[in-house]
Amino acid sequence: MGHTVFNALNIEVEAKTALVITGPKGSGKSAIANMLLGFLSPSDGFVNINEIPLTQYPLQAIRQHFSLI
């Protein structure tokens, strides 16, 4: 069983803008990316894009808008 990485996390990003997520090792950067890209599901709560659950989008449609470094 893992540990809680986020509690009451809410991120809003304006359309056609870039988002940079930085932080120390183990702070959850990869977890956020993996949830947004559909590789990881939250154990509690949900991921919405434009107020629509991520599960309602074709993953390829979501993934084409992301770049990871």
VENCOR-V403208 format. One record per residue. N is the residue number from 0. RES is the residue in three letters. SS is DSSP state (A for helix, B for strand, O for the rest). PSI is psi in whole degrees, 0 to 359 (none if undefined). D_LAST is the distance of its C-alpha to the last C-alpha in whole Angstrom. Layout:
BEGIN
N/RES/SS/PSI/D_LAST ; N/RES/SS/PSI/D_LAST
END
This chain:
BEGIN
0/MET/O/131/28 ; 1/GLY/O/181/25 ; 2/HIS/O/162/25 ; 3/THR/O/126/25 ; 4/VAL/O/320/21 ; 5/PHE/O/147/22 ; 6/ASN/O/116/25 ; 7/ALA/O/49/26 ; 8/LEU/O/130/22 ; 9/ASN/O/120/23 ; 10/ILE/O/128/20 ; 11/GLU/O/129/21 ; 12/VAL/O/129/19 ; 13/GLU/O/148/21 ; 14/ALA/O/145/21 ; 15/LYS/O/32/19 ; 16/THR/O/164/17 ; 17/ALA/O/150/13 ; 18/LEU/O/128/12 ; 19/VAL/O/127/10 ; 20/ILE/O/119/11 ; 21/THR/O/161/11 ; 22/GLY/O/171/14 ; 23/PRO/O/164/15 ; 24/LYS/O/133/15 ; 25/GLY/O/7/16 ; 26/SER/O/353/16 ; 27/GLY/O/9/15 ; 28/LYS/A/311/11 ; 29/SER/A/326/11 ; 30/ALA/A/318/14 ; 31/ILE/A/310/14 ; 32/ALA/A/314/11 ; 33/ASN/A/327/13 ; 34/MET/A/317/16 ; 35/LEU/A/330/15 ; 36/LEU/O/359/14 ; 37/GLY/O/12/17 ; 38/PHE/O/339/17 ; 39/LEU/O/138/18 ; 40/SER/O/142/21 ; 41/PRO/O/143/22 ; 42/SER/O/339/26 ; 43/ASP/O/141/27 ; 44/GLY/O/204/27 ; 45/PHE/O/166/25 ; 46/VAL/O/122/22 ; 47/ASN/B/146/23 ; 48/ILE/B/123/22 ; 49/ASN/O/40/24 ; 50/GLU/O/16/27 ; 51/ILE/B/133/27 ; 52/PRO/B/138/25 ; 53/LEU/A/326/22 ; 54/THR/A/346/25 ; 55/GLN/A/351/26 ; 56/TYR/O/146/24 ; 57/PRO/O/131/23 ; 58/LEU/A/322/20 ; 59/GLN/A/324/19 ; 60/ALA/A/324/20 ; 61/ILE/A/312/17 ; 62/ARG/A/334/14 ; 63/GLN/O/349/15 ; 64/HIS/O/5/14 ; 65/PHE/O/146/10 ; 66/SER/O/136/7 ; 67/LEU/O/141/4 ; 68/ILE/O/none/0
END
